[in-house]
Amino acid sequence: MTNNKKIKKQIIYRSTHRGSKEMDLLLGTFVKKNINKFKDSELQDLSDFILSEDEILYKLYFDQQSNDHSLNAKISKMLKNFKM
């Protein structure tokens, strides 16, 4: 297994096993549908993004908060525009 495949599997696992059923569903579905759109060099950004607190990601998705500048802007925009 190549290193990038391993990283992708880890990202998918972490996005679907967060401890909150709602975020498991939201973030897990988002990652599964979009992970192949990321260049290999962007996978670390995605990995860092999914480590953000559930509350921050939830508010970002439901437009209750503007983008937290500590979050990756491209991924934040993708999540905001994501439809389940």
C-alpha positions as CSV (number, residue, x, y, z in Angstrom):
1,M,0.0,0.0,0.0
2,T,1.4,3.4,-0.9
3,N,1.9,6.0,1.7
4,N,-0.9,8.2,0.2
5,K,-3.4,5.4,0.2
6,K,-2.5,4.8,3.9
7,I,-3.0,8.5,4.7
8,K,-6.4,8.5,2.9
9,K,-7.6,5.5,4.8
10,Q,-6.5,7.2,8.1
11,I,-8.3,10.4,7.1
12,I,-11.5,8.5,6.2
13,Y,-11.4,6.5,9.4
14,R,-10.9,9.6,11.6
15,S,-13.7,11.5,9.8
16,T,-16.1,8.7,10.5
17,H,-15.2,7.9,14.1
18,R,-15.3,11.2,15.9
19,G,-17.6,10.3,18.8
20,S,-20.6,12.2,17.6
21,K,-23.0,10.5,15.3
22,E,-23.9,13.8,13.6
23,M,-20.3,14.7,12.8
24,D,-19.4,11.1,11.9
25,L,-22.2,11.3,9.2
26,L,-21.5,14.9,8.1
27,L,-17.7,14.9,8.0
28,G,-17.4,11.2,7.0
29,T,-19.7,11.7,4.0
30,F,-17.9,14.9,3.0
31,V,-14.5,13.2,3.2
32,K,-15.5,10.1,1.3
33,K,-17.0,12.1,-1.5
34,N,-14.2,14.6,-1.8
35,I,-10.9,12.9,-0.7
36,N,-9.9,12.1,-4.3
37,K,-10.2,15.7,-5.3
38,F,-7.2,16.6,-3.1
39,K,-3.7,16.6,-4.4
40,D,-1.3,14.5,-2.5
41,S,0.3,17.6,-1.2
42,E,-3.1,18.8,0.3
43,L,-3.8,15.6,2.3
44,Q,-2.1,17.0,5.3
45,D,-4.3,20.1,5.2
46,L,-7.4,17.8,5.1
47,S,-6.0,15.7,7.9
48,D,-5.5,18.9,10.0
49,F,-8.9,20.2,9.1
50,I,-10.8,17.1,10.4
51,L,-9.0,17.4,13.7
52,S,-10.9,20.7,14.3
53,E,-13.4,20.7,17.1
54,D,-16.9,19.5,16.2
55,E,-18.6,22.7,17.3
56,I,-16.4,24.8,14.9
57,L,-17.0,22.5,11.9
58,Y,-20.8,22.3,12.7
59,K,-21.2,26.0,12.9
60,L,-19.1,26.5,9.7
61,Y,-21.3,24.0,7.8
62,F,-24.5,25.5,9.0
63,D,-23.3,29.1,8.3
64,Q,-23.6,30.1,12.0
65,Q,-20.0,31.3,12.0
66,S,-17.7,32.9,9.5
67,N,-14.5,31.0,8.6
68,D,-12.1,30.5,11.4
69,H,-8.8,31.8,10.1
70,S,-7.0,28.8,11.6
71,L,-8.9,26.6,9.2
72,N,-7.9,25.9,5.6
73,A,-10.0,28.3,3.4
74,K,-10.3,25.9,0.4
75,I,-11.5,23.0,2.6
76,S,-13.8,25.3,4.6
77,K,-15.4,26.6,1.4
78,M,-15.9,23.0,0.2
79,L,-17.6,22.0,3.4
80,K,-19.8,25.1,3.4
81,N,-20.9,24.2,-0.2
82,F,-21.3,20.5,0.5
83,K,-24.8,19.0,0.2
84,M,-25.5,15.6,1.7
